[in-house]
Amino acid sequence: MKNIGIWIAVAIGFAIYNTVTRADRDDSGAVVDAGRIDAFQMKVGDCFNDSTEMASDSEFEVSSVAGVPCSEPHDNEVYAIFDVSVDSYPEGDGMSELAFNSCLKRFEPFVGKDYQSSALDIFPMYPTLQSWKQRDDREVICAVYDMTLAKLDGSVAGSGL
């Protein structure tokens, strides 16, 4: 009987943890309360803040992000999500280059200004070789951020920044 109580406590703790840490969305899908967003649950228009890894210049894996309502100051906004259409995982920097160039093509239609004259930069998130093989992951998520690393205020959609 004692073990059942422990498992119930663990289950309740897990449920509370998930409820407290997961971002809440409204009926339209927009984030209305800050919290974690699973990388595979991100949507165009999601705004999020950098993690410690994102603040570095090194490559890192993203399993979730710190989602916030776009009405609050934030570091990044998702502006495009798509699946890559290549048969095998590109070698070397191939996936990084494919993701960046594909995100670049989608930049101006979302922001309303060409990339070269914009105050924004591109932050592509793309499959790792491991997620490609194990999860059949083909999804690229394109996000933008202010080049000066200043917080964004509101959505950048159609902003001409």
N, C-alpha and C positions, 0 to 999 in steps of 0.2 A: 504494500500500500504506500509505503514511503517513496518508492521509485515513481509511482504515478504522479504524486505531488510534485516531484522534481521535474518530470517531463511537462506537466501542465505549466509550471512556472517558466520553463524554457520556452514553451510555445507562446505563452502570453508575452514574455519579454521580446521574442522575435516579432510578434505581431505589433507590439508597441514600437519597436525599433523601426520596422518598415513603415508604420503610419507616421511616425515623427520625422523620418528622414526623407521620405519620398515627396517630390514636388507635387502639388495639387494642380489640376487643370480644370478649367470651366468646360461647359458643354461644347464650345467651339474648339477646344484642345489647347487653348492658351494657358500658360503657367500663371496661376494666380497667387500661389503661396510657394515660397522658396523651399528647396529640398533637392535631393539627388534625382537625376534623370539617367536611366540606363542608356548607354550609348546606342543600343538597338531600338530604343523607344523615342529617340530625338525626332523632332519635327521642324520643318522650315518655320522660321519665326521664333524658335526657342532662343532665349537669352540666357547666358551663363557666365559664371566667373571662373577665373583661372585657378588651377590648383598649383601646388608647389612645383610639380613636374612641368606644367605648362609655362611657368615663368622662366624655365631654363631653356637653353638653346639646343639641348640634346633631344634625341628621339625618345619617345616613351609610349606606353600603351594606355589607352583611355577605355575604361570599362563603364564609367559614369562621370557625369559632370554636376557641378553645383548650379542647378537651375534657379533662376530668379524671374519675377515678372519683368517684362521689358520696360515698364514704367519706373523701375528702380535702376539706379546706376549699375552698370554691368560691364564686363570686359569683352564679351563676344556675342555675336548673333549668328544663328544658322540661317544661311540664305539658299542653300540647295542641298538636295540629297538625291543620289542616283547610284545605280549599279554599274560597275565597269563592265565593258563587253569585250574582254579578252579571254582567250581559252586557257592560258596558263599564267601563273604569277610572273610578272616582269622581273628580270634579274637586276642586281645592283640597285641603283637609284631609280629604276624604271617605274615602280609603283608611285613613288613620291612625285616624279615628273609627270606621270599620267594624271594623277590626282590634281596637282597644281594647275596644269594646263587645262584640264576639264573644268575646274572651278573658275579659272580665269574667264572662260567663255560664258559662264553663267553670272559673272559679277555685274556687268553694266546693266543688264535687264532688271536686276533686283535693286541695285543701289541708285541707278539713274545717272551715273557718271562713269566715264571710262576709267579703268584701273590706273593708268599712268598719271592721271591728273587728280586722282582721289586722295583723300586724307586717310583712307582705310587700307588695310593690308589683308591678305588672304591667309587663312589657317585651315588647310585641308586635313581631315582625319580619314585614314584609309586602312584597308585590311592589312594585317600582318601575314606573313607566310603561314604561320600557325593557324590563325583564324580562317584563312583561305582554305586550308586543307581540312581542319577539324570541324568547322561550322559552315563551310561553303559560303563564307562571308565575301561578298562582292561590293558592299556598300561603301560609298565615299560620302562624307559629310563635309560640306563647305561652310566655313564660318568666317566672319570678318571681325576685325578689331581696329581700334584707332592706332595709327603708326606711332604716335607719341606715347602710347600706352595709357592715355587718359581714359577714364570711364566713359562709356557711351550712355546717353540719356535718351531713352525712347528707342523705337525701332529705326533702323537705318533704311528700311524699305522705301524706295523712291525719294530718299533724303537728298541725293545729289552731293553727299559728303565726299 
